[in-house]
Amino acid sequence: TMNAFGLIQVGLILLSTNTISTLRCNHLQSQQRKVIENSLQLLDKMGKTFPQQCLREKMSFRFPEQVLKPRQKDTIKVAIEEIFQHIFYIFSQNLTLAAWDRTALEQFQNGLHQQTEQLEACMIKKQTHYFKSKEVNRLKLKKYFQKIDCFLKDKQHNLCSWEISRAEMRKCLQLIDKVIWKL
């Protein structure tokens, strides 16, 4: 049998982990800003300047900005989590023809992955309400990222398609940064 002292220890551990995760969720905004700032730096570090030969192939993907304009902060946070997941997916594909710095790429992927997991942990309680009311936003995001995905596949993941996608993700992260700033 566990003695009273052991129970107190277990209680304290549970209490502290709960407090830590609550603290983490309270500081989510400043953390996200750091992650995005870091991600933008890594995107720049991954590749050099935009190659001139790719200018002809530039595409307009049109990010669905209304996704980041709801009134509830939680809705925006869940949208951001979705965006991070999509970006992570895009940048986990056939990257052989992308002439990028591998270390920067891995750090970029890791940052997105960690942030997604953290957002998920903080948003889990609130998600069900969000998904019912914001299915439209989820579809808009899905469509936007599918366009990028199809573009990459059509171009057989060539150098230019990756560079154009990298530029697009840069714009996407800058939009999120502006939104988080206002939250």
C-alpha positions as CSV (number, residue, x, y, z in Angstrom):
1,T,0.0,0.0,0.0
2,M,1.1,3.5,-0.7
3,N,1.7,5.6,2.4
4,A,0.4,9.1,2.9
5,F,3.7,10.7,2.0
6,G,3.7,8.9,-1.3
7,L,0.2,10.1,-2.1
8,I,1.2,13.7,-1.3
9,Q,4.2,13.4,-3.7
10,V,2.0,12.0,-6.5
11,G,-0.5,14.9,-5.8
12,L,2.3,17.5,-6.0
13,I,3.6,16.0,-9.2
14,L,0.2,16.1,-10.8
15,L,-0.4,19.6,-9.5
16,S,2.9,20.9,-10.9
17,T,2.5,19.3,-14.3
18,N,-1.0,20.8,-14.6
19,T,0.3,24.2,-13.5
20,I,3.2,23.9,-16.0
21,S,0.8,23.1,-18.9
22,T,-1.5,26.0,-17.8
23,L,1.4,28.3,-17.7
24,R,2.5,27.1,-21.1
25,C,-1.0,27.8,-22.5
26,N,-1.1,31.2,-20.9
27,H,2.2,32.1,-22.6
28,L,1.2,30.6,-25.9
29,Q,0.9,33.9,-27.7
30,S,4.5,35.1,-26.9
31,Q,5.7,31.6,-27.7
32,Q,4.0,31.5,-31.0
33,R,5.5,34.9,-31.9
34,K,9.0,33.5,-31.2
35,V,8.2,30.3,-33.2
36,I,7.0,32.3,-36.2
37,E,10.0,34.8,-36.0
38,N,12.3,31.8,-35.8
39,S,10.5,30.0,-38.7
40,L,10.8,33.1,-40.9
41,Q,14.5,33.3,-40.2
42,L,14.9,29.6,-40.9
43,L,12.9,29.9,-44.2
44,D,15.4,32.6,-45.2
45,K,18.3,30.5,-44.1
46,M,17.1,27.4,-45.9
47,G,17.5,28.9,-49.3
48,K,19.2,31.9,-50.8
49,T,17.4,34.7,-52.6
50,F,14.5,33.9,-54.8
51,P,16.0,32.5,-58.1
52,Q,15.3,34.8,-61.1
53,Q,14.5,31.9,-63.4
54,C,11.5,31.0,-61.2
55,L,9.8,34.4,-61.6
56,R,8.0,33.2,-64.8
57,E,6.4,30.4,-62.9
58,K,5.1,32.4,-60.0
59,M,1.6,31.4,-58.9
60,S,-1.1,33.2,-56.9
61,F,-2.4,30.8,-54.2
62,R,-4.5,33.5,-52.4
63,F,-4.4,32.7,-48.7
64,P,-8.0,32.7,-47.2
65,E,-7.4,35.6,-44.8
66,Q,-11.0,35.5,-43.4
67,V,-9.9,32.3,-41.6
68,L,-7.8,34.5,-39.3
69,K,-10.5,37.1,-38.7
70,P,-13.1,35.5,-36.3
71,R,-14.0,37.2,-33.0
72,Q,-13.0,34.4,-30.7
73,K,-9.3,34.1,-29.9
74,D,-9.7,30.3,-29.6
75,T,-11.0,30.0,-33.1
76,I,-8.0,31.9,-34.4
77,K,-5.6,29.6,-32.3
78,V,-7.2,26.5,-33.8
79,A,-6.9,28.0,-37.3
80,I,-3.2,28.7,-36.6
81,E,-2.7,25.1,-35.4
82,E,-4.3,23.8,-38.6
83,I,-2.0,26.1,-40.7
84,F,1.1,24.9,-38.9
85,Q,0.0,21.3,-39.5
86,H,-0.5,22.0,-43.2
87,I,2.9,23.8,-43.6
88,F,4.5,20.9,-41.7
89,Y,2.9,18.4,-44.2
90,I,4.0,20.4,-47.2
91,F,7.6,20.6,-46.0
92,S,7.7,16.9,-45.2
93,Q,7.4,15.8,-48.8
94,N,9.7,15.2,-51.7
95,L,12.4,17.7,-51.0
96,T,15.2,16.2,-53.0
97,L,15.2,18.9,-55.6
98,A,14.9,21.8,-53.2
99,A,18.4,23.2,-52.9
100,W,18.1,24.0,-49.2
101,D,20.2,24.0,-46.1
102,R,19.2,20.7,-44.5
103,T,19.9,21.8,-40.9
104,A,17.7,24.9,-41.3
105,L,15.0,22.8,-42.9
106,E,15.0,20.3,-40.0
107,Q,14.9,23.0,-37.4
108,F,12.0,24.6,-39.3
109,Q,10.1,21.3,-39.3
110,N,10.9,20.6,-35.6
111,G,9.7,24.1,-34.6
112,L,6.4,23.7,-36.5
113,H,5.9,20.2,-35.1
114,Q,6.5,21.3,-31.4
115,Q,4.2,24.3,-31.8
116,T,1.4,22.2,-33.3
117,E,1.7,19.7,-30.4
118,Q,1.6,22.5,-27.9
119,L,-1.4,24.2,-29.5
120,E,-3.1,20.9,-29.6
121,A,-2.6,20.3,-25.9
122,C,-3.9,23.8,-25.1
123,M,-6.8,23.7,-27.4
124,I,-8.1,20.2,-26.9
125,K,-11.0,21.2,-24.6
126,K,-12.2,23.9,-27.0
127,Q,-11.8,22.1,-30.3
128,T,-15.2,20.4,-30.5
129,H,-17.1,23.7,-30.4
130,Y,-14.7,25.2,-33.0
131,F,-14.9,22.3,-35.5
132,K,-18.7,22.5,-35.6
133,S,-18.9,26.2,-36.1
134,K,-15.8,26.6,-38.3
135,E,-16.0,23.7,-40.7
136,V,-16.1,26.3,-43.6
137,N,-12.8,27.8,-42.5
138,R,-11.2,24.3,-42.3
139,L,-12.3,23.6,-45.8
140,K,-10.9,27.0,-47.1
141,L,-7.6,26.2,-45.5
142,K,-7.5,22.7,-46.9
143,K,-8.3,24.0,-50.4
144,Y,-5.5,26.6,-50.1
145,F,-2.9,24.1,-49.1
146,Q,-4.1,21.6,-51.6
147,K,-3.5,24.2,-54.3
148,I,0.1,24.4,-53.1
149,D,0.4,20.6,-52.9
150,C,-1.0,20.2,-56.4
151,F,1.3,22.9,-57.8
152,L,4.3,21.1,-56.3
153,K,3.2,17.7,-57.7
154,D,2.5,19.2,-61.2
155,K,6.0,20.7,-61.2
156,Q,7.3,17.3,-59.9
157,H,8.7,19.1,-56.8
158,N,11.3,20.9,-58.9
159,L,13.5,23.7,-57.5
160,C,11.2,26.5,-58.7
161,S,8.1,25.0,-57.3
162,W,9.8,24.7,-53.9
163,E,11.1,28.2,-54.0
164,I,7.6,29.6,-54.9
165,S,6.1,27.5,-52.1
166,R,8.8,28.8,-49.7
167,A,7.9,32.4,-50.6
168,E,4.2,31.6,-50.1
169,M,4.8,30.0,-46.7
170,R,6.7,33.2,-45.8
171,K,3.7,35.3,-46.6
172,C,1.5,32.9,-44.7
173,L,3.6,33.1,-41.5
174,Q,3.8,36.9,-41.8
175,L,0.0,37.0,-41.8
176,I,-0.2,34.8,-38.8
177,D,2.3,37.0,-37.0
178,K,0.2,40.1,-37.6
179,V,-2.8,38.3,-36.2
180,I,-1.1,37.1,-33.1
181,W,0.3,40.6,-32.5
182,K,-3.3,41.9,-32.4
183,L,-4.7,39.1,-30.2
